[in-house]
Structures are given as C-alpha cells and as structure tokens.
Amino acid sequence: MTALTERWIPASTAMVAAALVLSGCSDAEADRPAGASVTAAASRSPEPPLTKEQLKLLAFKDGEVPQAHSAPVQDPGPKSGQKRFPPVSDASCQRALDVLGSETASAFVFQIFNWKENIMGGDSTLASYEGTKAQDAFRQLQESLRTCKSFTGVGWTGKYKAKITVEQAPDVGDEALSFHLTMPLPDGGGLRDEHHVFVRTGNVTASFQELNVDRKAEFPLDLVKKQVDRLASAQGG
C-alpha cells in the first residue's frame, strides 16, 4: 500500500491523535461528480514546480493557526523504511489513495494541526508537480471517486472496512473535491470520520484532512482558503 495509506489508514485512536468538492451548468459538466467544485482559471505558461523548501515556506506558521496549539511541518519520510500493506479491495479506491499520497509529485511537505478543540488533530499535504501532472492527479482522484464507494483493507490495527461519501466542495482554487471517509474503529471504539478536501491551484495541490470520532469531521474552511490563496500567489496566480 502507499505511504499515504500507511499514514492515513487506521491506527489506534491515540496514534491518530498524535499523528494526526463542481458547480456548473454546461452540458460538458453534467457528468461531473456532485462533490466537486471548479472555477475558471486563466491559462498559465509552464513553470518549474515549487521545491520542497518553497512549499515549507508557504505552509502555515504556528501563529497563523489560532485554532491549533501547534502546526509542525514535516518532510515525507523515506519510503524504503516504511511498512507496506496490501492494496485495498477496490482498485479505484486504491488509485484515490495513491493520489492523496502524492505518488507523482515532484516535491511535497506534510503539516500537522494539533487542534485546541479536537485532540484527534488534522493535517495537510502541499505537493508540486511538473507540467500537467497536477491536473492529471486531480482528474484521477475525481474519476476514482465516481466508483469508489467502499473498500476493505489491512492497516496497523488489522482488517478494516471503509465507506466514502462525496459531498459539495468549497469554491476554492482552480478545482476542488471534498469527501468523507468513515470506518468503525476496532473493539467498539466508535465511528472514525475523516473529512478530506483536495484542491488544485496551478501545478500545486493541497490536500486537507480532519479527523473525529462519533462526530462529523470538517476541516476549517478559512484555513483551506488561506492556504490555497497563498499557493496561487506563489505561482503568480
């Protein structure tokens, strides 16, 4: 399984706490999933992808996130030393996980949000891509979410079953997707709810995740907008 899946697929609640949408009216848009949002964007000349160091500078600083005690930025760990899990039961769902894991990105950084009001925490991944690979990644996730409804897999706590529900996305960036992933925790630990927002702006994507148990999770929209605007400005958008 992907590195992202290893971070994202069930761990114990304690481990998660520590670690851890298209509007339109044209006929061409009729087949787009209900959970996506897109805004018209001026065509951009090809630009070199942002580096990991640039992405780090564009991430939030602790004082910029009043909802959190801290917001540390981390480099992705080396894949060679990570535990690998088998692919999940549904191929389209596995493709979605691969996109969320920034599998084709040139560079990416991971930021953790240690919320004041939710010990479960949240996170974001900022990823830059060469050429049109950011558009390709978004389209792959969009198409995967058309058919990915539920899947089973194996994670840190053993076997699990997850369900995906696509919802209306916020009107941010060039295009965006939003969905919830829910799964029962082992030993009657409640229902885990992950809220995911995936946004593309230029050749950068920003993936946000909020986690809660027995309550609907929702990543703060103001932070999504602020981060996406910052990424767009850095690319001259």
DRENDO-1510 file (C-alpha; in Angstrom, 1 decimal, always signed):
<recs>
REC; n; res; u; v; w
REC; 1; MET; +0.0; +0.0; +0.0 .
REC; 2; THR; +1.1; +3.6; -0.5 .
REC; 3; ALA; +3.0; +5.7; +2.0 .
REC; 4; LEU; -0.1; +7.9; +2.4 .
REC; 5; THR; -2.3; +4.9; +3.2 .
REC; 6; GLU; +0.1; +3.8; +5.8 .
REC; 7; ARG; -0.2; +7.2; +7.5 .
REC; 8; TRP; -3.9; +7.5; +6.9 .
REC; 9; ILE; -5.3; +4.0; +7.4 .
REC; 10; PRO; -6.4; +3.1; +10.9 .
REC; 11; ALA; -4.1; +3.2; +13.7 .
REC; 12; SER; -5.3; +3.3; +17.3 .
REC; 13; THR; -7.1; +6.5; +18.3 .
REC; 14; ALA; -4.2; +7.6; +20.3 .
REC; 15; MET; -1.8; +7.2; +17.4 .
REC; 16; VAL; -4.1; +9.1; +15.1 .
REC; 17; ALA; -4.4; +11.9; +17.6 .
REC; 18; ALA; -0.7; +12.2; +17.8 .
REC; 19; ALA; -0.1; +11.9; +14.0 .
REC; 20; LEU; -2.9; +13.1; +13.0 .
REC; 21; VAL; -15.6; +19.5; -3.7 .
REC; 22; LEU; -18.1; +21.0; -9.3 .
REC; 23; SER; -20.6; +23.5; -9.8 .
REC; 24; GLY; -21.6; +24.4; -13.4 .
REC; 25; CYS; -24.4; +24.4; -15.9 .
REC; 26; SER; -23.0; +23.3; -19.2 .
REC; 27; ASP; -23.7; +20.0; -20.8 .
REC; 28; ALA; -20.0; +19.2; -20.7 .
REC; 29; GLU; -20.1; +19.4; -16.9 .
REC; 30; ALA; -23.2; +17.3; -16.4 .
REC; 31; ASP; -21.3; +14.2; -15.7 .
REC; 32; ARG; -19.0; +15.6; -13.1 .
REC; 33; PRO; -19.5; +14.2; -9.6 .
REC; 34; ALA; -21.6; +16.2; -7.1 .
REC; 35; GLY; -18.7; +16.6; -4.7 .
REC; 36; ALA; -16.5; +18.7; -7.0 .
REC; 37; SER; -16.2; +22.4; -7.4 .
REC; 38; VAL; -14.3; +24.2; -10.2 .
REC; 39; THR; -13.6; +27.8; -11.0 .
REC; 40; ALA; -12.4; +29.1; -14.4 .
REC; 41; ALA; -8.7; +29.8; -14.4 .
REC; 42; ALA; -6.5; +31.7; -16.8 .
REC; 43; SER; -4.1; +29.5; -18.8 .
REC; 44; ARG; -0.7; +29.6; -17.3 .
REC; 45; SER; +2.7; +29.2; -19.0 .
REC; 46; PRO; +4.6; +26.1; -17.9 .
REC; 47; GLU; +6.6; +26.9; -14.8 .
REC; 48; PRO; +9.1; +24.8; -12.8 .
REC; 49; PRO; +7.5; +23.0; -9.9 .
REC; 50; LEU; +7.9; +24.6; -6.5 .
REC; 51; THR; +10.6; +23.0; -4.4 .
REC; 52; LYS; +10.2; +21.3; -1.1 .
REC; 53; GLU; +11.9; +24.3; +0.6 .
REC; 54; GLN; +9.4; +26.7; -1.1 .
REC; 55; LEU; +6.5; +24.6; +0.0 .
REC; 56; LYS; +7.7; +24.6; +3.5 .
REC; 57; LEU; +7.8; +28.4; +3.4 .
REC; 58; LEU; +4.2; +28.5; +2.1 .
REC; 59; ALA; +2.9; +26.3; +4.9 .
REC; 60; PHE; +1.4; +27.9; +8.0 .
REC; 61; LYS; +3.5; +29.1; +10.9 .
REC; 62; ASP; +2.2; +28.3; +14.4 .
REC; 63; GLY; +1.0; +31.9; +15.0 .
REC; 64; GLU; -1.1; +31.8; +11.8 .
REC; 65; VAL; -3.3; +29.0; +13.0 .
REC; 66; PRO; -5.2; +30.3; +16.1 .
REC; 67; GLN; -7.3; +27.1; +16.2 .
REC; 68; ALA; -4.2; +25.0; +16.9 .
REC; 69; HIS; -1.7; +24.6; +19.7 .
REC; 70; SER; +1.0; +23.9; +17.1 .
REC; 71; ALA; +1.3; +23.2; +13.4 .
REC; 72; PRO; +4.6; +21.5; +12.7 .
REC; 73; VAL; +5.7; +20.9; +9.1 .
REC; 74; GLN; +7.4; +17.6; +8.3 .
REC; 75; ASP; +9.4; +16.2; +5.4 .
REC; 76; PRO; +7.9; +13.0; +4.0 .
REC; 77; GLY; +9.7; +10.0; +5.5 .
REC; 78; PRO; +11.8; +7.6; +3.3 .
REC; 79; LYS; +9.5; +5.0; +1.7 .
REC; 80; SER; +12.2; +2.3; +2.0 .
REC; 81; GLY; +11.8; +2.1; +5.7 .
REC; 82; GLN; +8.0; +2.1; +5.9 .
REC; 83; LYS; +5.8; -0.8; +6.5 .
REC; 84; ARG; +3.9; -1.8; +3.4 .
REC; 85; PHE; +0.3; -3.1; +3.4 .
REC; 86; PRO; -1.6; -5.0; +0.7 .
REC; 87; PRO; -3.7; -2.9; -1.8 .
REC; 88; VAL; -7.2; -2.2; -0.7 .
REC; 89; SER; -10.1; -4.3; -2.1 .
REC; 90; ASP; -11.3; -1.8; -4.7 .
REC; 91; ALA; -8.9; -0.7; -7.5 .
REC; 92; SER; -10.5; +2.8; -7.9 .
REC; 93; CYS; -10.2; +3.3; -4.1 .
REC; 94; GLN; -6.5; +2.4; -4.3 .
REC; 95; ARG; -6.0; +4.9; -7.1 .
REC; 96; ALA; -7.6; +7.6; -4.9 .
REC; 97; LEU; -5.3; +6.7; -2.0 .
REC; 98; ASP; -2.3; +6.9; -4.4 .
REC; 99; VAL; -3.3; +10.5; -5.4 .
REC; 100; LEU; -3.7; +11.5; -1.8 .
REC; 101; GLY; -0.3; +10.1; -1.2 .
REC; 102; SER; +1.2; +12.5; -3.7 .
REC; 103; GLU; +2.6; +9.5; -5.6 .
REC; 104; THR; +3.5; +11.5; -8.8 .
REC; 105; ALA; +4.5; +14.8; -7.1 .
REC; 106; SER; +7.9; +16.4; -7.6 .
REC; 107; ALA; +8.0; +17.5; -4.0 .
REC; 108; PHE; +5.7; +17.6; -1.1 .
REC; 109; VAL; +5.5; +18.5; +2.6 .
REC; 110; PHE; +3.2; +17.4; +5.4 .
REC; 111; GLN; +1.8; +19.6; +8.1 .
REC; 112; ILE; +0.1; +18.5; +11.3 .
REC; 113; PHE; -2.5; +20.6; +13.1 .
REC; 114; ASN; -2.8; +19.9; +16.9 .
REC; 115; TRP; -6.2; +21.5; +17.4 .
REC; 116; LYS; -7.2; +23.1; +20.7 .
REC; 117; GLU; -10.8; +21.8; +20.4 .
REC; 118; ASN; -10.2; +18.4; +18.9 .
REC; 119; ILE; -7.5; +16.1; +20.2 .
REC; 120; MET; -7.8; +13.9; +17.1 .
REC; 121; GLY; -6.0; +16.5; +15.0 .
REC; 122; GLY; -5.8; +17.3; +11.3 .
REC; 123; ASP; -3.2; +17.6; +8.6 .
REC; 124; SER; -2.4; +19.0; +5.2 .
REC; 125; THR; -0.2; +17.9; +2.3 .
REC; 126; LEU; +1.2; +20.5; -0.1 .
REC; 127; ALA; +2.5; +19.0; -3.3 .
REC; 128; SER; +4.0; +20.4; -6.5 .
REC; 129; TYR; +4.1; +18.7; -9.9 .
REC; 130; GLU; +5.8; +19.1; -13.3 .
REC; 131; GLY; +3.9; +20.1; -16.4 .
REC; 132; THR; +0.3; +18.9; -16.3 .
REC; 133; LYS; +0.8; +16.2; -13.7 .
REC; 134; ALA; -1.2; +18.2; -11.1 .
REC; 135; GLN; -4.2; +18.3; -13.4 .
REC; 136; ASP; -3.7; +14.6; -14.1 .
REC; 137; ALA; -3.7; +13.8; -10.4 .
REC; 138; PHE; -6.9; +15.8; -9.8 .
REC; 139; ARG; -8.6; +14.1; -12.7 .
REC; 140; GLN; -7.5; +10.7; -11.4 .
REC; 141; LEU; -8.9; +11.4; -8.0 .
REC; 142; GLN; -12.1; +12.8; -9.5 .
REC; 143; GLU; -12.6; +9.7; -11.6 .
REC; 144; SER; -11.8; +7.3; -8.8 .
REC; 145; LEU; -14.4; +8.9; -6.6 .
REC; 146; ARG; -17.1; +8.2; -9.2 .
REC; 147; THR; -16.9; +4.5; -8.4 .
REC; 148; CYS; -15.1; +4.2; -5.1 .
REC; 149; LYS; -17.9; +3.8; -2.6 .
REC; 150; SER; -16.4; +1.3; +0.0 .
REC; 151; PHE; -13.4; -0.9; +0.4 .
REC; 152; THR; -11.7; -3.2; +2.8 .
REC; 153; GLY; -8.0; -3.3; +3.7 .
REC; 154; VAL; -5.4; -4.1; +6.3 .
REC; 155; GLY; -3.9; -1.4; +8.5 .
REC; 156; TRP; -1.9; -1.1; +11.7 .
REC; 157; THR; -4.8; -2.4; +13.8 .
REC; 158; GLY; -5.7; -5.3; +11.4 .
REC; 159; LYS; -8.6; -5.6; +8.9 .
REC; 160; TYR; -11.0; -2.7; +8.4 .
REC; 161; LYS; -13.9; -1.6; +6.2 .
REC; 162; ALA; -14.3; +1.9; +5.0 .
REC; 163; LYS; -17.0; +3.9; +3.2 .
REC; 164; ILE; -16.6; +7.0; +1.1 .
REC; 165; THR; -19.2; +9.7; +0.7 .
REC; 166; VAL; -18.6; +12.6; -1.8 .
REC; 167; GLU; -20.0; +16.0; -0.9 .
REC; 168; GLN; -20.1; +19.5; -2.3 .
REC; 169; ALA; -16.7; +21.1; -2.4 .
REC; 170; PRO; -15.8; +24.6; -1.4 .
REC; 171; ASP; -15.3; +27.1; -4.3 .
REC; 172; VAL; -11.5; +27.5; -3.9 .
REC; 173; GLY; -8.5; +27.1; -6.3 .
REC; 174; ASP; -8.8; +26.0; -9.9 .
REC; 175; GLU; -10.8; +22.9; -8.9 .
REC; 176; ALA; -11.6; +21.1; -5.7 .
REC; 177; LEU; -13.1; +17.9; -4.3 .
REC; 178; SER; -14.5; +17.0; -0.9 .
REC; 179; PHE; -15.5; +13.7; +0.7 .
REC; 180; HIS; -15.8; +11.9; +4.0 .
REC; 181; LEU; -14.2; +8.5; +4.7 .
REC; 182; THR; -15.8; +6.6; +7.6 .
REC; 183; MET; -14.9; +3.4; +9.3 .
REC; 184; PRO; -15.7; +1.6; +12.5 .
REC; 185; LEU; -12.8; +1.5; +15.0 .
REC; 186; PRO; -11.9; -1.9; +16.4 .
REC; 187; ASP; -13.3; -3.2; +19.7 .
REC; 188; GLY; -16.3; -0.8; +19.6 .
REC; 189; GLY; -14.1; +2.3; +19.7 .
REC; 190; GLY; -16.7; +4.3; +17.7 .
REC; 191; LEU; -17.0; +5.6; +14.2 .
REC; 192; ARG; -14.0; +7.3; +12.7 .
REC; 193; ASP; -14.8; +10.1; +10.3 .
REC; 194; GLU; -12.2; +11.7; +8.1 .
REC; 195; HIS; -13.1; +14.8; +6.1 .
REC; 196; HIS; -10.9; +15.3; +3.0 .
REC; 197; VAL; -10.6; +18.4; +0.9 .
REC; 198; PHE; -8.4; +18.2; -2.2 .
REC; 199; VAL; -7.6; +21.4; -4.1 .
REC; 200; ARG; -5.6; +22.1; -7.2 .
REC; 201; THR; -4.2; +25.6; -8.0 .
REC; 202; GLY; -1.9; +25.7; -10.9 .
REC; 203; ASN; +0.6; +22.9; -10.7 .
REC; 204; VAL; +0.3; +22.5; -6.9 .
REC; 205; THR; -2.3; +20.5; -4.9 .
REC; 206; ALA; -3.3; +21.0; -1.3 .
REC; 207; SER; -4.9; +18.0; +0.5 .
REC; 208; PHE; -6.5; +18.7; +3.8 .
REC; 209; GLN; -7.7; +16.1; +6.3 .
REC; 210; GLU; -9.7; +16.5; +9.6 .
REC; 211; LEU; -10.4; +13.5; +11.9 .
REC; 212; ASN; -13.1; +13.0; +14.5 .
REC; 213; VAL; -14.7; +10.1; +16.3 .
REC; 214; ASP; -18.5; +9.7; +16.6 .
REC; 215; ARG; -18.9; +13.3; +15.2 .
REC; 216; LYS; -18.8; +14.6; +11.7 .
REC; 217; ALA; -15.3; +16.0; +10.9 .
REC; 218; GLU; -14.8; +19.2; +9.0 .
REC; 219; PHE; -11.5; +20.9; +8.2 .
REC; 220; PRO; -11.7; +24.7; +8.8 .
REC; 221; LEU; -12.7; +26.4; +5.5 .
REC; 222; ASP; -10.9; +29.6; +6.4 .
REC; 223; LEU; -7.6; +27.7; +6.6 .
REC; 224; VAL; -8.3; +26.0; +3.3 .
REC; 225; LYS; -8.9; +29.3; +1.5 .
REC; 226; LYS; -5.9; +31.0; +3.1 .
REC; 227; GLN; -3.5; +28.2; +2.2 .
REC; 228; VAL; -4.8; +27.9; -1.4 .
REC; 229; ASP; -4.6; +31.6; -1.9 .
REC; 230; ARG; -1.0; +31.6; -0.7 .
REC; 231; LEU; -0.1; +28.8; -3.1 .
REC; 232; ALA; -1.8; +30.6; -6.0 .
REC; 233; SER; +0.1; +33.8; -5.3 .
REC; 234; ALA; +3.4; +32.0; -5.1 .
REC; 235; GLN; +2.8; +30.8; -8.7 .
REC; 236; GLY; +1.8; +34.3; -9.9 .
REC; 237; GLY; -1.9; +33.4; -9.9 .
</recs>
